[in-house]
């Protein structure tokens, strides 16, 4: 069955709020992506891995350059590159004497250097990189939205299997290892792969420059308002959903007319500022 037929009920419902079809596609894409980014962002914030997410996001630069150089489809190459870099960071962090931020900095610099080397050798490839810096949710098609739906299902499975364990590791790694030794060994690698996939997919929407904020802002606001790990998760998801739809609506207003991805992130950051100020007053 074609993706359009599978998505037709969702498009019909969104037609109550949005008229052009490309706006409906963007709204559906944000409905699928923002909860995923919020769920991943909760673990990123709790484990203090924002720099890791940023490094994986910038690995897109090397992935796109490789895809353009080898004349291969960009998005599969970008995703594979992000997953490989994520696994390298996790492995070096766990099996070397270097601190995690040092490892991330080295891998991050290497990915950027590889991309620059490819672009400098083949200047024509630079033309294909610009759209990945800012992203454009308004250009996503049915196939990409179907992939986002698959990512949402993957996220549900990952959270059911690993969220509690990874949250416990943030509080007491020794206790987490004593309760689930096997899961403690594999969880960092599975999380690294999952986060790399979420980051590379998010780049399609908001671009490399804003992907970390999309992950971190709703989770950080949720942490300010929540009293437990579970409530932080659900507050972050609600904030992300609200930021996505509000940012889309504001970006389409003629008086504003800004990039959708940037507007979504700005809404999320504004909510974080409100949560920070309200917490301080409280």
Residue pairs with C-beta under 8 A, 6 or more apart in sequence:
2 142
3 142
3 143
3 145
3 146
4 142
6 146
7 28
7 142
7 145
7 146
10 28
11 21
11 24
11 25
11 28
14 24
14 27
14 28
15 24
17 27
18 24
18 27
22 138
22 139
23 138
23 248
23 252
25 138
25 140
25 141
25 142
25 145
26 137
26 138
26 140
26 248
26 260
27 245
27 248
28 145
29 137
29 140
29 144
29 145
29 148
29 205
30 137
30 205
30 244
30 245
30 247
30 248
30 264
31 241
31 244
31 245
32 145
32 148
32 149
32 151
32 152
33 148
33 151
33 201
33 202
33 205
33 244
34 214
34 218
34 237
34 240
34 241
34 243
34 244
34 264
35 152
35 155
35 237
35 240
35 241
36 148
36 151
36 152
36 155
36 198
36 201
37 198
37 202
37 214
37 215
37 218
37 240
38 215
38 218
38 219
38 222
38 233
38 236
38 237
38 239
38 240
38 241
39 155
39 159
39 163
39 233
39 236
39 237
40 155
40 194
40 195
40 198
40 215
41 214
41 215
41 216
41 217
41 218
41 219
41 236
41 240
42 219
42 222
42 229
42 232
42 233
42 236
43 49
43 163
43 166
43 167
43 191
43 195
44 50
44 52
44 53
44 195
44 215
44 216
44 219
45 216
45 219
45 220
45 223
46 166
46 167
46 170
46 229
47 166
47 169
47 170
49 195
50 212
50 215
50 216
51 101
51 104
51 105
51 108
52 86
52 89
52 100
52 104
52 192
52 195
53 195
53 199
53 211
53 212
53 215
53 216
54 108
54 211
54 212
55 85
55 89
55 104
55 105
55 107
55 108
55 111
56 82
56 85
56 86
56 89
56 195
56 196
56 199
56 200
57 199
57 200
57 202
57 203
57 208
57 211
57 212
58 108
58 111
58 112
58 208
59 81
59 82
59 85
59 108
59 111
59 196
59 200
60 78
60 81
60 82
60 132
60 200
60 203
60 208
61 111
61 112
61 115
61 129
61 132
61 208
62 81
62 85
62 111
62 112
62 114
62 115
62 118
63 74
63 77
63 78
63 79
63 80
63 81
63 82
63 200
64 74
64 77
64 78
64 115
64 128
64 129
64 132
65 114
65 115
65 118
65 119
65 125
65 129
66 72
66 77
66 81
66 114
66 118
67 73
67 74
67 77
67 78
68 74
68 122
68 125
68 128
68 129
69 118
69 122
69 125
70 77
74 128
75 200
75 204
78 132
78 200
78 203
79 196
79 197
79 200
79 201
81 111
81 200
82 196
82 197
82 199
82 200
83 193
83 196
83 197
85 107
85 111
85 196
86 192
86 193
86 195
86 196
87 189
87 192
87 193
87 196
88 107
89 100
89 103
89 104
89 107
89 192
90 188
90 189
90 191
90 192
91 189
92 98
92 103
92 106
92 107
93 100
93 103
93 104
93 188
94 188
96 103
98 106
118 125
119 125
119 126
119 129
131 207
132 203
132 207
132 208
133 207
133 208
133 209
134 206
134 207
134 209
134 210
134 259
134 261
134 262
135 203
135 204
135 205
135 206
135 207
135 208
135 210
135 261
136 205
136 259
136 260
136 261
137 204
137 205
137 206
137 248
137 260
137 261
138 260
140 204
140 205
144 204
147 201
148 201
151 197
151 198
151 201
154 194
154 197
155 194
155 198
158 190
158 194
162 183
162 187
162 190
162 191
163 233
165 176
165 180
165 183
165 184
165 187
166 187
166 191
167 229
168 175
168 176
168 179
169 176
169 184
169 187
173 184
176 184
177 184
198 215
199 211
199 215
202 211
202 214
202 215
203 211
205 214
205 261
205 264
206 213
206 214
206 261
206 262
206 264
206 265
207 261
210 261
210 262
210 265
213 265
213 268
213 269
214 261
214 264
214 265
214 268
217 239
217 243
217 265
217 268
217 269
217 271
217 272
218 236
218 237
218 239
218 240
218 243
218 268
218 271
218 272
219 232
219 236
220 272
220 275
221 235
221 236
221 239
221 268
221 271
221 272
221 274
221 275
221 276
222 231
222 232
222 233
222 234
222 235
222 236
222 239
222 275
223 232
223 236
224 272
224 275
224 276
224 278
224 279
225 235
225 275
225 278
225 279
226 232
226 233
226 235
239 268
239 271
240 268
242 267
242 271
243 264
243 265
243 267
243 268
243 271
244 264
246 264
246 267
247 260
247 261
247 263
247 264
247 265
247 266
247 267
247 268
248 260
248 263
248 264
250 256
250 258
250 263
250 267
251 257
251 258
251 259
251 260
251 262
251 263
251 264
252 260
256 263
